[in-house]
Amino acid sequence: MGGMFETIRNAWKIPDLRRKMFITLIMLLIFRLGSHIPVPGMNAARLKELSGMGTIFGFFDIVSGGAFSNATIFAMSITPYINSSIIMQLLTVAIPKLEQLAKEGEEGRKIIARYTRYGTVILAFLQATGLYFGLRGAVSNPGIFSYLTIALSFTAGTAFLMWLGEQITEYGIGNGISLLIFAGILSRAPQGALIIYSNYNMGKFGPKGILGILGVTAVLVLSLLIIALVVWVQDAERRIPVQYAKRVVGRKMYGGQSTHIPIKVNLAGVIPIIFAMSFIALPSTLVSFFAPEATGPVWNYIRNMQSRIEISILSGLLVMFFTFFYTFIQFNPIELANNIKKNGGFIPGIRPGKPTSDYITKVLNRITWFSAVFLALIQITPAILQAITGINGVWFAGTSVLILVGVALDTVKQVESQMLMRHYKGFLD
């Protein structure tokens, strides 16, 4: 942690990096200001109620930094862009033309980015339309004019956030979209602290006084342990050794060196948790949309699904499934084995070709099992905390911590690499 602040302090001394960091801060400030501009015709009280009911809106509210429950123009946050990016990644695997574009370097990536933007606007409008019809109880004066005003305001808010994220990526430091989500979640920290304080006052951590303070301390220590574990896993990688054979071309000798291929332990990142949360929250979201007044044991069970321990276990199993699914979409062992063979390389003790791809698949399976179990535990930790203490631990555990740590580490690495490019400090030490 100290190294992180040291890196940022050193980067601030370099004029070019200071300008980039300043631009990033200004853009994030604009994002936070926009999170307080209300959409005309929406009832914020109804949205606040929905965001606390265990529906998908609760996740919207965390990612948007409270913009959803306040009925502001950034209520949908950047989630349509994330969905559009995931769809484009899946289509790139399924459609040969897109796969070819992805391999064409910078130009191909620009075309795919343009398709992703179009997809974002279309998905944002569809999502805004769904929100309007699903949240008719939160609309002051329903009608065609209200629909156009609200749907277009939500869509424009998401499109503006996408542009803001791209400006941060191009002119600032770090990945702009990730930093917007980071800023949204971090802005909930004061509210999280207030919830802990109010729970302490209500005696949920034990009787007020020494026992209550010890309870609060135990929860905070557990949060720090979760953060430390997430940092360790996010940085962890499995290195596969590769030996390159010597080749003589003319009078020069090439190759002969030993190197390694690093494979990140958590290749899937936070995507499996987002997928699993969406699946689990879908039934209660649909009920809140289409049957808000329905009564009976089944309807009540669906409404309170998120707080049930069996649903938390199902959620953990879904996270494991999506971790495997997403990892094997992203990483192709056969292609990697072929690239090693083409470059005259081999893994010591493994024959080139199919045995190499089988070996890489076996390694990938092992680390993916570890990653899947780890992500499932991260996902169900808040539910376990809530079951034991009766306190909602969403902010300081689970998905929020995974996103915060991942984005912070990635941004600091980008700062370090830019510092290295400017004065080669790493080579001189």
C-alpha positions in Angstrom: 0.0 0.0 0.0 2.9 2.3 0.9 4.5 1.5 -2.5 1.3 2.5 -4.3 1.3 6.0 -2.6 5.0 6.3 -3.3 4.5 5.6 -7.0 1.7 8.2 -7.2 3.8 10.8 -5.3 6.8 10.2 -7.7 4.5 10.4 -10.8 3.1 13.8 -9.6 6.6 15.3 -9.9 6.7 14.5 -13.6 4.9 17.4 -15.5 3.4 15.2 -18.3 2.1 12.5 -15.8 0.8 15.3 -13.4 -1.2 16.7 -16.4 -2.7 13.2 -17.1 -3.5 12.6 -13.4 -5.1 16.1 -13.2 -7.3 15.4 -16.4 -8.4 12.0 -14.8 -9.4 13.8 -11.6 -11.4 16.5 -13.4 -13.2 13.8 -15.5 -14.1 11.8 -12.3 -15.3 15.0 -10.7 -17.6 15.7 -13.7 -18.9 12.1 -13.2 -19.7 12.7 -9.5 -21.4 16.0 -10.3 -23.5 14.4 -13.0 -24.6 11.8 -10.4 -26.6 14.5 -8.7 -28.5 15.9 -11.8 -32.1 14.5 -11.5 -34.0 13.1 -14.5 -37.3 15.1 -14.8 -40.5 13.1 -14.0 -38.9 10.4 -11.8 -39.8 9.6 -8.2 -36.5 9.1 -6.3 -38.2 7.7 -3.2 -39.5 4.7 -5.3 -36.1 4.0 -6.9 -34.4 4.2 -3.4 -36.9 1.5 -2.2 -36.2 -0.7 -5.2 -32.4 -0.5 -4.9 -32.7 -1.9 -1.4 -34.9 -4.9 -2.3 -32.2 -7.3 -3.5 -32.9 -6.8 -7.2 -30.4 -6.0 -9.9 -31.0 -2.3 -9.1 -29.0 -2.8 -5.9 -26.0 -3.6 -8.1 -26.8 -0.6 -10.4 -26.8 1.6 -7.3 -23.4 0.3 -6.0 -21.7 0.7 -9.4 -23.3 4.1 -10.1 -22.3 5.5 -6.7 -25.9 6.1 -5.7 -26.9 7.7 -9.0 -29.7 5.1 -9.5 -31.5 5.5 -6.1 -31.3 9.3 -6.6 -33.0 9.1 -10.0 -30.2 11.0 -11.8 -29.1 11.0 -15.5 -26.3 8.5 -14.7 -28.7 6.0 -13.1 -27.8 3.1 -15.5 -24.1 3.9 -15.0 -21.8 2.2 -17.5 -23.5 -1.2 -17.4 -24.8 -1.1 -21.0 -21.2 -0.6 -22.2 -20.0 -3.6 -20.1 -22.8 -5.7 -21.6 -22.0 -4.5 -25.1 -18.3 -5.3 -24.6 -19.1 -8.8 -23.3 -21.5 -9.4 -26.3 -18.7 -8.2 -28.7 -16.2 -10.6 -27.1 -18.5 -13.5 -27.5 -19.4 -12.6 -31.1 -15.6 -12.3 -31.9 -15.3 -15.9 -30.9 -18.4 -17.0 -32.9 -18.1 -14.9 -36.1 -14.9 -15.4 -38.2 -15.1 -11.9 -39.7 -14.9 -10.3 -36.2 -12.2 -12.7 -35.2 -10.2 -11.6 -38.3 -10.7 -7.9 -37.4 -9.5 -8.6 -33.8 -6.2 -10.0 -35.2 -5.7 -7.0 -37.6 -4.1 -4.9 -34.9 -4.9 -1.3 -34.1 -7.3 -0.7 -37.1 -9.3 -3.8 -36.4 -9.6 -2.9 -32.7 -10.9 0.6 -33.7 -13.6 -1.0 -35.8 -14.6 -3.4 -33.0 -14.6 -0.4 -30.5 -16.9 1.5 -32.9 -19.4 -1.5 -33.0 -19.2 -1.7 -29.2 -20.2 2.0 -29.0 -23.2 1.5 -31.3 -24.2 -1.6 -29.3 -23.9 0.5 -26.1 -26.3 3.1 -27.3 -28.8 0.5 -28.5 -28.6 -1.5 -25.3 -28.8 1.7 -23.2 -32.0 2.7 -25.0 -33.5 -0.8 -24.6 -32.6 -0.8 -20.9 -33.9 2.7 -20.4 -37.2 1.6 -22.1 -37.4 -1.4 -19.8 -36.7 0.8 -16.7 -39.5 3.2 -17.8 -42.1 0.5 -18.2 -40.9 -1.5 -15.2 -40.8 1.6 -12.9 -44.1 3.2 -13.9 -44.9 3.5 -10.2 -41.8 5.9 -10.0 -42.9 8.0 -13.0 -44.8 11.2 -11.9 -46.9 11.7 -15.1 -46.8 8.5 -17.3 -47.2 9.2 -21.1 -45.3 9.3 -24.4 -43.6 12.7 -23.5 -42.5 11.3 -20.1 -41.3 8.1 -21.8 -39.2 10.0 -24.4 -37.8 12.4 -21.8 -36.8 9.7 -19.3 -35.6 7.0 -21.8 -33.5 9.5 -23.7 -32.1 11.1 -20.5 -30.9 7.7 -19.3 -29.5 6.8 -22.7 -27.7 10.1 -23.0 -26.3 9.8 -19.5 -24.8 6.4 -20.4 -23.5 7.6 -23.8 -21.8 10.6 -22.0 -20.2 8.3 -19.4 -18.9 6.1 -22.2 -17.3 9.2 -23.9 -16.0 10.3 -20.5 -14.3 6.9 -20.0 -12.7 7.0 -23.4 -11.3 10.5 -22.7 -9.7 9.2 -19.5 -8.2 6.3 -21.3 -6.8 8.5 -24.1 -5.7 11.6 -22.2 -5.6 10.5 -18.6 -4.2 7.6 -16.6 -5.7 4.1 -16.5 -8.7 2.4 -18.0 -11.5 5.1 -18.1 -14.5 2.8 -17.8 -12.9 0.8 -14.9 -12.1 4.1 -13.1 -15.7 5.4 -13.4 -17.0 2.1 -11.8 -14.1 2.5 -9.2 -15.2 6.1 -8.4 -18.8 5.1 -8.1 -18.2 2.3 -5.6 -15.6 4.3 -3.6 -18.1 7.2 -3.3 -20.3 4.8 -1.2 -17.6 4.5 1.5 -19.0 7.3 3.7 -22.4 5.6 3.6 -20.8 2.3 4.4 -19.2 3.9 7.5 -22.5 5.4 8.6 -24.2 2.0 8.3 -21.5 0.4 10.5 -21.9 3.3 13.0 -25.7 3.0 13.1 -25.5 -0.8 13.5 -23.0 -0.2 16.4 -25.6 2.1 18.0 -28.3 -0.5 17.6 -26.1 -3.0 19.4 -25.8 -5.4 16.4 -22.1 -5.8 17.1 -22.7 -6.5 20.7 -23.6 -4.2 23.7 -22.4 -0.6 23.2 -19.0 -0.1 24.8 -16.0 -2.4 24.7 -17.8 -5.4 23.3 -19.4 -3.3 20.5 -16.1 -1.7 19.6 -14.5 -5.2 19.5 -17.3 -6.4 17.1 -16.7 -3.4 14.8 -12.9 -4.1 14.9 -13.4 -7.8 14.0 -15.5 -6.8 11.0 -12.9 -4.2 9.8 -10.0 -6.7 10.3 -12.0 -9.3 8.3 -12.5 -6.7 5.5 -8.7 -6.0 5.5 -8.0 -9.7 5.3 -10.4 -10.0 2.3 -8.7 -7.0 0.6 -5.2 -8.6 1.2 -6.4 -11.9 -0.2 -7.9 -10.2 -3.3 -4.6 -8.3 -3.9 -2.6 -11.6 -3.6 -4.9 -13.5 -6.1 -5.2 -10.5 -8.5 -1.3 -10.4 -8.8 -0.8 -14.2 -8.8 0.3 -15.9 -12.0 1.3 -19.4 -13.1 4.5 -19.3 -15.2 4.9 -22.0 -17.8 8.7 -22.4 -18.7 9.5 -22.3 -22.4 12.8 -23.2 -24.0 13.7 -21.8 -27.5 15.9 -24.0 -29.7 19.1 -22.5 -31.2 19.0 -21.6 -34.9 21.8 -20.5 -37.1 20.9 -18.0 -39.9 23.9 -17.0 -41.9 26.7 -16.3 -39.5 24.3 -15.4 -36.6 22.9 -17.7 -33.9 19.3 -17.0 -32.8 17.3 -18.4 -29.8 18.6 -20.8 -27.2 17.2 -18.7 -24.3 14.8 -19.9 -21.6 11.7 -17.8 -20.8 8.2 -18.3 -19.4 4.6 -17.6 -20.3 2.7 -16.0 -17.4 -1.0 -17.0 -17.0 -2.9 -14.9 -14.6 -4.6 -17.0 -11.9 -7.8 -14.9 -12.1 -8.1 -14.6 -15.8 -11.9 -14.0 -15.8 -11.7 -11.0 -13.4 -15.0 -9.8 -12.0 -17.1 -10.9 -15.0 -18.3 -14.2 -13.6 -19.6 -12.5 -10.4 -21.5 -9.8 -12.5 -23.1 -12.6 -14.7 -24.1 -14.7 -11.6 -25.5 -11.6 -9.8 -27.6 -10.8 -12.9 -29.0 -14.3 -13.1 -29.8 -14.5 -9.4 -31.4 -11.0 -9.3 -33.5 -11.6 -12.4 -36.5 -13.3 -10.8 -36.9 -10.6 -8.0 -36.4 -7.9 -10.6 -39.1 -9.3 -12.8 -41.5 -9.6 -9.8 -40.8 -6.0 -8.8 -41.5 -4.9 -12.4 -44.7 -7.0 -13.2 -46.2 -8.1 -9.9 -45.2 -5.5 -7.3 -48.5 -6.1 -5.3 -48.6 -9.9 -5.5 -48.8 -11.7 -2.2 -48.3 -15.4 -1.2 -45.4 -17.6 -0.1 -43.9 -18.0 -3.6 -43.9 -14.3 -4.4 -42.4 -13.5 -0.9 -39.7 -16.1 -1.4 -38.7 -14.6 -4.8 -38.7 -11.1 -3.4 -36.4 -12.1 -0.5 -34.2 -14.5 -2.6 -31.0 -12.5 -2.1 -31.1 -12.9 1.7 -31.5 -16.7 1.6 -28.4 -18.9 2.3 -29.4 -21.6 -0.3 -29.6 -18.9 -3.0 -26.2 -17.6 -2.0 -24.8 -21.2 -2.4 -26.5 -21.4 -5.9 -24.9 -18.0 -6.7 -21.5 -19.3 -5.7 -22.0 -22.4 -8.0 -23.0 -20.1 -10.9 -19.9 -18.0 -10.3 -17.8 -21.2 -10.6 -19.5 -22.1 -13.9 -19.1 -18.7 -15.4 -15.4 -18.6 -14.4 -14.7 -21.7 -16.4 -16.9 -20.5 -19.3 -15.3 -17.1 -19.5 -11.7 -18.3 -19.0 -11.9 -20.8 -21.8 -13.5 -18.2 -24.1 -10.6 -15.8 -23.5 -7.7 -18.3 -23.5 -7.1 -20.8 -26.3 -4.5 -23.5 -25.3 -4.3 -24.9 -28.9 -3.5 -21.5 -30.4 -0.8 -20.8 -27.7 0.8 -24.3 -28.3 0.9 -23.6 -32.1 2.5 -20.1 -31.5 5.2 -21.7 -29.3 5.9 -24.4 -32.0 6.0 -21.8 -34.8 8.6 -19.8 -32.9 10.8 -22.8 -32.4 9.9 -23.2 -28.7 9.0 -26.1 -26.5 8.0 -26.7 -22.9 10.8 -28.8 -21.2 9.8 -32.4 -20.9 6.7 -31.9 -23.2 6.6 -32.7 -26.9 5.4 -29.9 -29.3 1.9 -29.9 -30.8 -1.0 -31.7 -29.1 0.9 -32.8 -25.9 1.8 -29.1 -25.3 -1.8 -27.9 -25.7 -2.9 -30.8 -23.4 -0.4 -29.7 -20.8 -1.4 -26.1 -21.0 -5.1 -27.1 -20.7 -4.3 -29.2 -17.6 -2.5 -26.2 -16.0 -5.3 -23.9 -17.0 -7.9 -26.3 -15.4 -6.0 -26.3 -12.1 -5.6 -22.5 -11.8 -9.2 -22.0 -13.0 -10.5 -24.3 -10.2 -8.6 -22.2 -7.7 -9.9 -19.0 -9.3 -13.5 -20.3 -9.4 -13.6 -21.4 -5.7 -11.9 -18.1 -4.7 -14.5 -16.0 -6.7 -17.4 -18.1 -5.3 -16.2 -17.4 -1.7 -15.8 -13.7 -2.5 -19.4 -13.7 -3.8 -21.0 -15.5 -0.8 -18.9 -13.8 1.9 -21.4 -10.9 2.3 -24.3 -13.4 2.7 -22.3 -15.3 5.3 -21.5 -12.1 7.2 -25.2 -11.0 7.0 -26.4 -14.4 8.3 -23.9 -14.3 11.2 -24.1 -10.6 12.2 -27.4 -9.5 10.6 -25.4 -6.7 8.9 -25.3 -6.2 5.2 -21.6 -6.4 4.2 -22.1 -5.6 0.5 -19.8 -2.6 0.5 -16.7 -3.9 2.3 -16.8 -7.4 0.9 -17.5 -9.3 -2.3 -17.7 -7.8 -5.7 -17.0 -4.2 -4.6 -13.6 -5.1 -3.1 -12.7 -7.2 -6.2 -13.4 -4.3 -8.5 -11.7 -1.7 -6.3 -8.5 -3.7 -5.8 -8.4 -4.8 -9.5 -8.7 -1.2 -10.8 -6.3 0.3 -8.2 -3.6 -2.3 -9.1 -4.1 -1.9 -12.8 -3.9 1.9 -12.6 -0.7 1.9 -10.4 0.9 -0.5 -12.9 0.1 1.8 -15.8 1.6 4.8 -13.8 4.7 2.8 -13.1 5.1 1.7 -16.8 4.7 5.4 -17.9 7.3 6.5 -15.4 9.7 3.7 -16.7 9.2 4.9 -20.3 10.1 8.5 -19.3 13.3 8.1 -17.3 14.2 4.4 -17.4 14.5 4.4 -13.6 13.9 0.7 -13.4 16.9 -0.1 -15.6 19.3 2.2 -13.6 18.4 0.9 -10.1 
